[in-house]
Amino acid sequence: MSWDVGLFKFSRRYTDVSEMPRDEQPSPLGTLSVVQHAVTAVFPGTDWTDPSWGIFGSELGSIEFNVGKDDPVTSVALHVRAGDAIVEGILLLCEKLDCQAIDYSDGSFLEQSAHPAQNLQKWRKYRDQIVAGEN
């Protein structure tokens, strides 16, 4: 279980997913190497033992970066298990890759949000309820 976010580069910047035409196709974020280097620059120590699946862990929490096997990379799925501070890094990664981050929990763009960690907080609350119920 994780809070999931997708990174995409579109033909233009959108403020809401409802603005996107049905035929919108994401542009490449870069080569696999470029994307891996951008991730590692923002999240040092990311393990790329599996080149399609980077794993980052620190005192902030963890993120799994699913970049897939296609080269160039057209999207990155982030599976986040972390505190609010991790969101700053995700937004910085968006700047580095010149892309937008879609919060899969509600379809919003993180960089457009006044409170980009809000759904991460909701996810943690839900996770904590599930874990508490298992005890």
N, C-alpha and C positions, 0 to 999 in steps of 0.2 A: 504494500500500500504506500502510495506517495502522492505528493502534489505534483501535477504534471503540467508542463509548459512546452510549447513548440516555438522554435525560432524559424522565421521565414523572411525572405526578401521578395517583395512584391514590386509590381511595375510603378507603384507610387505609395506614399505613406497614407495609411487609412487611420481614421479615428475610431471607427466602429466596424466590426465584421459585416454588418448589414450593408455597408457601402460597397463591398467587394462584388464585382460582377461575377456571374456564375462561371464564366470562362477564364477567370484569373488563374494563372499558373505561376507558381513561385519561380523566381530566378535563382541560379546557383549562388550559394553563400561563398563558394570558393572551392579550391581543390581540397581533398581530404587532409593533406599536409597543412594547408593554410588554416583550415578550421581547427585542427588539432592544436596548432601553435597558438591560435587566438584563445582557445579554451585554457590551455596551460599557462598562458601569460596572465590570465585573470584568476585562474584557479591552479596555482602552482602545485606540482606533485601529482597531477592527474595521471592515473595509471592507464596507459594505452597498450597494455599487453595484448588485448584484443583490439585491433585498430578501428573496429566499428563500434566499440562500446567503452568509452572512457569512464573511469571511476575516480571521483574526488572525495576525500574525507579529511576533515579537520575539526577543530573545536567548534566551528560554525555549524557543522552537520555534514551531510553528504549529498552529492548529486551524481547520478548516473547519466552520462551523455550518450544517447543512441544516435550516432551519425550515419549508420547504415553502411552498406558496402559500395554504393555508387560513388563515382568520382567523375565530375565534381559533386559535392554535397548540396542537395536542394533543401534539406531541412534537418533540424536537430531536435530530438525529443529529450527534454530534461525531466528526470524523475527525482524530485527533491524531497529530502527528509532533513529539515534543518530549521534553525531559528530565523527570525526576520532579517538579520544582518546579511544573509546570503543573497537577498534580493538585489542589494546594491551591486554585487558582482554580476548577477544575471543582466542587469541593465547596462553595466559596463561592457559586457560581452556583446550585447546588441549594438552598442556604439562601434565596437571594434569590427564587427561583421556587417555593419550598416544594414541591420535587419530589425524586424519587429518580433515581439514575444507575445504569443497568444496563450492566455491562461485557459487551459482546457476545462476548468471547473465552471466557467461562465461565458467563455468566448470573448472576454475583454482583452485589450492590449495593455500589457503591464506598463509600458512607457507612457501611456495615455492616462493612467490612473493616478488620482490624487493620493491613493493609499495602496501602492502595488503589493504590499505584503498582506493585505486584508484576507485574501483567500487562502494564503499559507497559514495564517492564524486560525481560520475556520477548519482547515484540514487537520492541524495539530489538535484542536479541541475535539474533533470527531475521533481521531486516532486515540487520544487519551481516554475517551469514553469507551471505545472498543477494548483497549488494553485493560482498563479498570474492570470491565465486565468479565474478563477472562480469569481474574483472580479469585 
